[in-house]
Amino acid sequence: MDLSESTMSDAADKVADQLAILVARIKERMIEGGVVRSDETYIRYLDRIIPGGSARGYFWVYRGLDGDVIFDWQTSREHHHLADWLGADFEGILQSDGYEAYERYCELQRRRGKDVRRAACLAHIRRKFEKALKERPALVRWILKIIGRLYRTEAMLREHRAPPEVRARVRQNLSRPLIRLLGKAFRHLRATAILPKSTLGQALNYALGQWSAMETYLEDGRIEIDNNDTENDIRPSAVSKKNWLFIGHPEAGRRSAILYTLLISARNHGIDPQAYLKDVIERLPSMRPADLDALLPSAWAAAHRAKHPLAKPDRTATAA
């Protein structure tokens, strides 16, 4: 059938409105889990009332312990969007890069008497030192070597599928001495003649600004050493915007966020996103509220993964 754009847009709007109830339930469970990993990515949107006709909007992306991920659409990167989404009652751990909004939210919660800690991302710290490699090759290679040893410990823990309590103990024995060594080295280097505005100086300042939060992963085995999983969740939207360039309207961003939430969460749980979404759209209108959890990506995956596994790329065909 040859459908008009307005008809398809109306259909997507109605479907997103129904699916929003599942996103709300995913959020409830994520907040209750006490660990949220967050990142944000910009994307331009069209709006006739804005001078120039377009502006920057943002997907704020939140990931929970079980692999569920939520895309939250906002028309700015203002700090209050994070605080509004997490709310005043959140307690636990928030993992992020060094964007000020995250630390300010943690400080706000602590003033409210809430137990909130921030966990930093070692990948962001490492990237800044990689950029400084040409300035002081021998020194930066030593720093990257120590960081590499920290990642080898994490690879070993993943290989053995170590539970959180074992991860915490191993990190205390193997990783904490290296974290302390790096922190001592960073403080010493910043006190030397390294120019603060040089690439290396900026890397040192960023690392030291994150270092207390970097120690959080040593103490809690549920936490990862970096936030790369959340960045991987964002990647499909980053690839997509190269194709369609703009969100067509501010309200379309909300619909896109709902669909991305369910599709990426389904992928993270190892199920075919198309099969999942088709089944959910067919069943959701007749579901009783008490039975809605069966349609969440994690529950659907447990029941249907064998029949609808996530398709893996044909690497032989790709190589050819």
Legacy VTK file of the C-alpha trace (Angstrom):
# vtk DataFile Version 3.0
C-alpha trace
ASCII
DATASET POLYDATA
POINTS 320 float
0.000 0.000 0.000
1.135 3.526 -0.740
0.618 5.309 2.598
1.057 9.029 3.092
3.636 10.364 5.511
0.892 11.837 7.689
-0.836 8.447 7.973
2.399 6.706 8.968
3.203 9.492 11.424
-0.219 9.195 13.052
0.213 5.431 13.338
3.646 5.802 14.950
2.207 8.359 17.368
-0.610 6.058 18.488
1.708 3.069 18.838
4.221 5.101 20.864
1.467 6.333 23.175
0.506 2.740 23.954
4.100 1.546 24.328
4.884 4.386 26.757
3.299 2.374 29.577
6.023 -0.264 29.179
8.748 2.392 29.244
7.293 3.753 32.484
7.438 0.280 34.022
11.037 -0.229 32.868
11.917 3.065 34.545
10.303 2.021 37.829
12.336 -1.169 37.907
15.537 0.638 36.908
15.204 3.213 39.682
14.398 0.473 42.198
17.584 -1.363 41.134
19.702 1.444 42.588
22.278 1.550 39.766
21.822 3.800 36.742
24.394 4.445 34.025
23.808 7.539 31.946
25.039 9.391 28.889
23.579 11.840 26.413
23.837 12.498 22.692
22.652 15.409 20.606
20.447 15.305 17.564
18.943 18.191 15.610
15.201 18.620 15.391
12.984 20.750 13.171
10.674 23.408 14.565
9.168 26.217 12.497
8.893 28.590 15.449
12.682 28.516 16.063
14.866 31.002 14.152
16.566 29.007 11.399
13.997 26.234 11.650
16.093 23.743 13.643
17.852 23.335 16.974
19.781 20.795 19.019
17.822 18.264 21.005
19.169 15.454 23.168
18.563 11.830 23.914
19.425 11.323 27.587
20.129 7.603 27.840
19.815 5.567 31.046
20.881 1.941 31.502
20.019 -0.366 34.386
21.712 -3.399 35.849
19.838 -5.965 33.767
20.557 -4.415 30.355
17.348 -2.419 29.987
17.961 1.027 28.519
15.720 4.084 28.372
15.983 6.940 25.877
14.546 10.197 27.216
14.013 12.985 24.673
14.656 16.583 25.692
15.153 19.749 23.676
18.242 20.789 25.663
21.165 19.518 27.733
20.197 21.515 30.804
21.056 19.876 34.104
17.501 19.753 35.397
16.495 17.122 32.830
18.658 14.557 34.645
17.308 15.592 38.047
13.723 15.544 36.790
14.109 12.049 35.335
15.844 10.431 38.322
13.679 12.304 40.808
14.227 13.420 44.382
14.020 9.935 45.934
16.688 8.081 43.956
19.398 6.406 46.034
22.269 4.292 44.785
24.996 4.719 42.189
25.011 6.917 39.099
27.731 6.124 36.545
28.647 8.721 33.956
31.358 10.736 32.281
32.504 14.076 33.691
29.599 16.247 32.529
28.747 18.558 35.451
25.058 17.622 35.554
25.825 14.208 37.041
27.989 15.350 39.933
25.634 18.232 40.709
22.703 15.829 40.922
24.656 13.602 43.324
25.507 16.629 45.474
21.848 17.693 45.477
20.732 14.246 46.605
23.319 14.152 49.380
22.032 17.498 50.661
18.583 15.908 50.724
19.981 13.137 52.910
19.991 10.524 50.143
22.769 7.957 49.759
23.949 8.617 46.195
27.441 8.000 44.824
28.826 8.639 41.372
30.961 6.151 39.478
33.302 7.507 36.809
34.224 6.078 33.408
37.820 4.963 32.855
37.327 4.862 29.082
36.814 8.641 28.983
39.944 9.153 31.077
41.978 6.841 28.856
40.878 8.597 25.661
42.147 11.939 26.903
45.581 10.456 27.593
45.597 8.778 24.181
45.240 12.250 22.648
48.331 13.343 24.583
50.491 10.469 23.350
52.505 12.637 20.939
53.366 15.202 23.622
55.061 12.831 26.078
55.161 9.379 24.422
57.091 7.458 27.098
55.127 8.902 30.004
51.717 8.462 28.407
52.536 4.919 27.289
53.304 4.066 30.931
49.928 5.485 32.018
48.126 3.562 29.269
49.994 0.399 30.265
48.699 0.644 33.844
45.179 1.311 32.580
45.551 -1.737 30.334
46.340 -3.873 33.378
43.115 -2.681 35.016
41.172 -3.716 31.920
42.860 -7.133 31.840
41.555 -7.776 35.350
38.050 -6.896 34.158
38.409 -9.205 31.160
39.409 -12.050 33.466
36.389 -11.417 35.704
34.048 -11.428 32.709
35.600 -14.596 31.337
34.918 -16.386 34.632
31.488 -14.770 35.000
32.413 -13.693 38.502
29.491 -12.598 40.715
29.533 -9.070 42.200
31.004 -10.076 45.555
33.915 -11.854 43.862
34.479 -8.927 41.504
34.710 -6.567 44.486
37.251 -8.763 46.295
39.441 -9.256 43.239
39.406 -5.541 42.486
40.462 -4.763 46.054
43.458 -7.064 45.691
44.504 -6.424 42.083
43.013 -3.126 40.939
43.070 -0.847 43.989
46.909 -0.718 44.164
47.009 0.320 40.497
44.320 2.966 41.006
46.308 4.372 43.921
49.494 4.337 41.850
47.845 6.222 39.014
46.284 8.763 41.360
49.645 9.432 43.013
51.318 9.766 39.605
48.643 12.159 38.337
48.961 14.425 41.375
52.746 14.452 41.078
52.649 15.247 37.363
50.162 18.072 37.789
52.505 19.651 40.337
55.384 19.631 37.822
56.012 21.915 34.884
53.346 20.351 32.644
51.283 23.188 31.187
47.659 23.019 32.365
46.371 23.949 28.902
48.466 21.362 27.095
46.747 18.158 25.968
48.488 16.219 28.737
47.653 18.898 31.295
43.995 18.736 30.339
44.044 14.941 30.587
45.539 15.153 34.083
42.996 17.721 35.242
40.117 15.644 33.897
41.429 12.435 35.480
41.979 13.989 38.899
38.532 15.558 38.768
37.100 12.050 38.274
39.416 10.071 40.523
37.338 9.851 43.699
34.378 8.701 41.592
36.691 6.280 39.783
37.187 4.374 43.041
33.476 3.541 43.300
33.782 0.550 40.979
36.398 -0.952 43.316
33.902 -1.060 46.172
30.805 -2.368 44.400
31.034 -5.419 42.160
27.839 -4.485 40.323
29.566 -1.509 38.720
31.590 -1.660 35.501
34.973 -0.032 35.027
33.564 2.246 32.332
30.342 3.371 30.706
30.999 1.824 27.298
27.837 -0.292 27.354
25.727 2.859 27.489
27.719 4.387 24.634
27.016 1.234 22.623
23.316 1.684 23.349
23.522 5.179 21.863
25.364 4.095 18.719
22.297 2.977 16.693
20.742 6.435 17.070
24.039 8.057 16.071
24.187 5.899 12.933
20.524 6.559 12.155
20.805 10.331 12.263
23.377 10.158 9.463
20.547 8.777 7.332
17.606 10.954 8.325
19.539 13.975 9.682
16.732 15.495 11.762
13.961 14.665 14.197
11.020 16.084 12.243
9.303 17.790 15.182
9.928 18.137 18.943
7.068 15.751 19.684
8.520 13.203 17.240
11.568 13.013 19.498
9.416 11.605 22.291
8.022 8.919 19.972
11.496 8.039 18.744
12.754 7.739 22.321
9.989 5.269 23.222
10.720 3.074 20.219
14.493 3.212 20.729
13.963 2.222 24.369
12.160 -0.988 23.528
14.199 -1.926 20.455
17.622 -1.428 22.083
16.500 -3.109 25.307
15.305 -6.091 23.277
18.654 -6.255 21.519
20.479 -6.124 24.853
18.468 -9.122 26.058
19.471 -11.156 23.002
16.116 -11.255 21.197
15.043 -10.189 17.723
13.755 -6.605 18.186
11.342 -6.864 15.259
9.756 -10.085 16.528
9.502 -8.585 20.013
7.891 -5.320 18.912
5.434 -7.096 16.583
4.236 -9.360 19.373
3.975 -6.501 21.868
1.961 -4.283 19.506
-0.470 -7.130 18.826
-0.950 -8.128 22.479
-0.684 -4.871 24.399
-4.192 -3.447 23.703
-5.893 -6.481 25.282
-3.490 -6.948 28.219
-4.637 -6.451 31.783
-2.506 -3.987 33.801
-1.446 -6.755 36.190
-0.018 -8.766 33.270
1.973 -5.999 31.563
5.332 -7.089 33.014
5.222 -10.107 30.698
5.739 -7.702 27.778
8.850 -6.054 29.195
11.974 -6.912 27.148
13.599 -8.895 29.968
10.510 -11.028 30.621
9.747 -11.507 26.933
13.348 -12.575 26.338
13.151 -15.198 29.082
10.058 -16.686 27.455
10.953 -16.364 23.751
14.738 -16.188 23.370
15.021 -19.730 22.054
12.463 -19.067 19.311
13.482 -15.498 18.455
17.216 -15.090 19.152
19.019 -11.959 18.048
20.373 -12.543 14.554
24.151 -12.411 14.370
25.881 -10.900 11.334
27.141 -13.293 8.685
30.855 -12.596 9.044
31.728 -14.922 6.189
29.528 -12.970 3.792
30.893 -9.689 5.120
34.464 -10.811 4.600
33.643 -11.879 1.061
LINES 1 321
320 0 1 2 3 4 5 6 7 8 9 10 11 12 13 14 15 16 17 18 19 20 21 22 23 24 25 26 27 28 29 30 31 32 33 34 35 36 37 38 39 40 41 42 43 44 45 46 47 48 49 50 51 52 53 54 55 56 57 58 59 60 61 62 63 64 65 66 67 68 69 70 71 72 73 74 75 76 77 78 79 80 81 82 83 84 85 86 87 88 89 90 91 92 93 94 95 96 97 98 99 100 101 102 103 104 105 106 107 108 109 110 111 112 113 114 115 116 117 118 119 120 121 122 123 124 125 126 127 128 129 130 131 132 133 134 135 136 137 138 139 140 141 142 143 144 145 146 147 148 149 150 151 152 153 154 155 156 157 158 159 160 161 162 163 164 165 166 167 168 169 170 171 172 173 174 175 176 177 178 179 180 181 182 183 184 185 186 187 188 189 190 191 192 193 194 195 196 197 198 199 200 201 202 203 204 205 206 207 208 209 210 211 212 213 214 215 216 217 218 219 220 221 222 223 224 225 226 227 228 229 230 231 232 233 234 235 236 237 238 239 240 241 242 243 244 245 246 247 248 249 250 251 252 253 254 255 256 257 258 259 260 261 262 263 264 265 266 267 268 269 270 271 272 273 274 275 276 277 278 279 280 281 282 283 284 285 286 287 288 289 290 291 292 293 294 295 296 297 298 299 300 301 302 303 304 305 306 307 308 309 310 311 312 313 314 315 316 317 318 319
